[in-house]
């Protein structure tokens, strides 16, 4: 089921990913990894080398009761994405982890990330998830402000969790009660 948000650039649909999105999702994810390598644990070159079957599997693993990928779509195609993965172990299924938040640069500032995060929170709430967590590099101040607006608070710091181009990056660990 899609939700529509109205922005200054027109309507944006927020919806779960489908198998038919695989090529566009792959392109968007690779763009995120290429443009912001310091913000993601995944590596551009490794992901670029993955066959199409990898991407199909990734979409299918994250659509159901264990997780979901949400996409933001404008008339011209995908403009944003994020995923939510529920804890797998029986004792951890009350936790969810948001990952891969990305909005194309020309679409930022229109509350698209907030809508994607809202879809994840709604998905989690509907499945009895109590806590939704995420991690963000400490240098990504725009994302930190966005997450704070969406009700996330910092509960810790993971030092030097990412290393890219000779620089170590710390991540803020953030949580929101659902």
Order of alpha helices (4+ residues) and beta strands (2+ residues): beta-beta-alpha-alpha-alpha-beta-beta-beta-alpha-beta-alpha-beta-beta
